[in-house]
Amino acid sequence: MSAADDQTVVDFLVELSDTLVADLEVDGLLQGVAERCVQLLDAQAAGILVADGRGELRLLAAAPEFTAGVRLFEAVSAPGSWCFATGQTMADPDLGAPDPRWQVFAEDAREAGFRSVSAVPMRVRGEVVGVLSVLRHRPGTFTDEQLRLTRAVANVATAGLLVQRDAGYRTVLAVHAQQVLTGRVAVERARGVLAELLAVDVDVALTELRRHAARTGRSLQAAAAEVVDSLPAAGRSSGSGTVLLAHRVTMDSLPALRAQVRQRLATAGLSGSAVDSFLLAVHEAAANAEEHAGGGRVWLWIHAGGVWCEISDDGPGLPDGFTIRIEPPGPGDVEHAGLWLIRRICPDLLIDSGPGGTRVLLRQQLPAHATGSTSDSTAAVEG
């Protein structure tokens, strides 16, 4: 390997060693291993499967996360299944002429764009407890060096799973497996809820969920659980929780959106002019998204002592050099009036705009009786 490759391996091992001596976050550890495997082996997908309490392989982490292609790792005929059963490393350099043992898997893998695969066992005291598998778009042999590196990564990841005291490794693995699987189920449910409410496909819904997790400082699984608990879906008239609303923006939906935002703001504890002003700001931003991008999405949530709203779209973005004027717009200056008004209502307005779309982030402080605190929290939220 090159010096750059050597440094990448060293960095990865340092990350893993830090994890082993810190509080163990299993899902983060496994996800990091999968993502690093993709990078280290110049691959396009990696999956970590661990046997559950019944001895069945379950996919606990994959890179990229939550895409259709990673389901290949769980196929009954996948090389990973043979690796687990035999305890031997399995590698197929050309899925165009595959080993007969995984003929069906190879056909599905080729349809997904993959051309080679490898799988190495994860062991505890000589017993195979899981598999680390890698998929590449190109055909070609996995070198001995690459397979040794994959085995080393699998070994360290296994050790990370077992950093617990006073518990047998079977119990530890079973508990961790259940934790990660529960998180995966929550994410799948949340992306389904968001896809329904925002009228987007599940991949866009996952992107929306990731952004909400980032802006509230939660893990993806925690944000997913919050969405499922909070938002109405599948016939439920209302939810309860800190996520108040996720709604698509179209010309036809604007009246219903205004009504729902008003109701959710009142539920959050706003009243009087605070509701009217913040509702006006949300409406102006949503109307801009409909007019200039053909529609968009609205999120409304409670965080850090305030009500937050993000209005996003997939339009062309604001013109280069665009600024919100300080002085009031003149008669007929419709182009600047909306954002000028929004900033008057929400002085800490944040706008992120580019060729891929625009995001407008608004905040309204909640009254002390709604937050249970007299302090004015100004915690930053990243979009």
Rosetta blueprint (number, residue, H / E / L):
1 M L
2 S L
3 A H
4 A H
5 D H
6 D H
7 Q H
8 T H
9 V H
10 V H
11 D H
12 F H
13 L H
14 V H
15 E H
16 L H
17 S H
18 D H
19 T H
20 L H
21 V H
22 A L
23 D L
24 L L
25 E L
26 V H
27 D H
28 G H
29 L H
30 L H
31 Q H
32 G H
33 V H
34 A H
35 E H
36 R H
37 C H
38 V H
39 Q H
40 L H
41 L L
42 D L
43 A L
44 Q L
45 A E
46 A E
47 G E
48 I E
49 L E
50 V E
51 A E
52 D L
53 G L
54 R L
55 G L
56 E L
57 L E
58 R E
59 L E
60 L E
61 A E
62 A E
63 A E
64 P L
65 E L
66 F L
67 T L
68 A H
69 G H
70 V H
71 R H
72 L H
73 F H
74 E H
75 A L
76 V L
77 S L
78 A L
79 P H
80 G H
81 S H
82 W H
83 C H
84 F H
85 A H
86 T H
87 G L
88 Q L
89 T L
90 M E
91 A E
92 D E
93 P L
94 D L
95 L L
96 G L
97 A L
98 P L
99 D L
100 P H
101 R H
102 W H
103 Q H
104 V H
105 F H
106 A H
107 E H
108 D H
109 A H
110 R H
111 E H
112 A L
113 G L
114 F L
115 R L
116 S E
117 V E
118 S E
119 A E
120 V E
121 P E
122 M E
123 R E
124 V E
125 R L
126 G L
127 E E
128 V E
129 V E
130 G E
131 V E
132 L E
133 S E
134 V E
135 L E
136 R E
137 H L
138 R L
139 P L
140 G L
141 T L
142 F L
143 T L
144 D H
145 E H
146 Q H
147 L H
148 R H
149 L H
150 T H
151 R H
152 A H
153 V H
154 A H
155 N H
156 V H
157 A H
158 T H
159 A H
160 G H
161 L H
162 L L
163 V L
164 Q L
165 R L
166 D L
167 A L
168 G L
169 Y H
170 R H
171 T H
172 V H
173 L H
174 A H
175 V H
176 H H
177 A H
178 Q H
179 Q H
180 V H
181 L H
182 T H
183 G H
184 R H
185 V H
186 A H
187 V H
188 E H
189 R H
190 A H
191 R H
192 G H
193 V H
194 L H
195 A H
196 E H
197 L H
198 L H
199 A L
200 V L
201 D L
202 V H
203 D H
204 V H
205 A H
206 L H
207 T H
208 E H
209 L H
210 R H
211 R H
212 H H
213 A H
214 A H
215 R H
216 T H
217 G L
218 R L
219 S L
220 L H
221 Q H
222 A H
223 A H
224 A H
225 A H
226 E H
227 V H
228 V H
229 D H
230 S H
231 L L
232 P L
233 A L
234 A L
235 G L
236 R L
237 S L
238 S L
239 G L
240 S L
241 G L
242 T L
243 V E
244 L E
245 L E
246 A E
247 H E
248 R E
249 V E
250 T L
251 M L
252 D L
253 S L
254 L H
255 P H
256 A H
257 L H
258 R H
259 A H
260 Q H
261 V H
262 R H
263 Q H
264 R H
265 L H
266 A H
267 T H
268 A H
269 G L
270 L L
271 S L
272 G H
273 S H
274 A H
275 V H
276 D H
277 S H
278 F H
279 L H
280 L H
281 A H
282 V H
283 H H
284 E H
285 A H
286 A H
287 A H
288 N H
289 A H
290 E H
291 E H
292 H H
293 A H
294 G L
295 G L
296 G E
297 R E
298 V E
299 W E
300 L E
301 W E
302 I E
303 H E
304 A L
305 G L
306 G E
307 V E
308 W E
309 C E
310 E E
311 I E
312 S E
313 D L
314 D L
315 G L
316 P L
317 G L
318 L L
319 P L
320 D L
321 G L
322 F L
323 T L
324 I L
325 R L
326 I L
327 E L
328 P L
329 P L
330 G L
331 P L
332 G L
333 D L
334 V H
335 E H
336 H H
337 A H
338 G H
339 L H
340 W H
341 L H
342 I H
343 R H
344 R H
345 I H
346 C L
347 P L
348 D L
349 L L
350 L E
351 I E
352 D E
353 S E
354 G E
355 P L
356 G L
357 G E
358 T E
359 R E
360 V E
361 L E
362 L E
363 R E
364 Q E
365 Q E
366 L L
367 P L
368 A H
369 H H
370 A H
371 T H
372 G L
373 S L
374 T L
375 S L
376 D L
377 S L
378 T L
379 A L
380 A L
381 V L
382 E L
383 G L
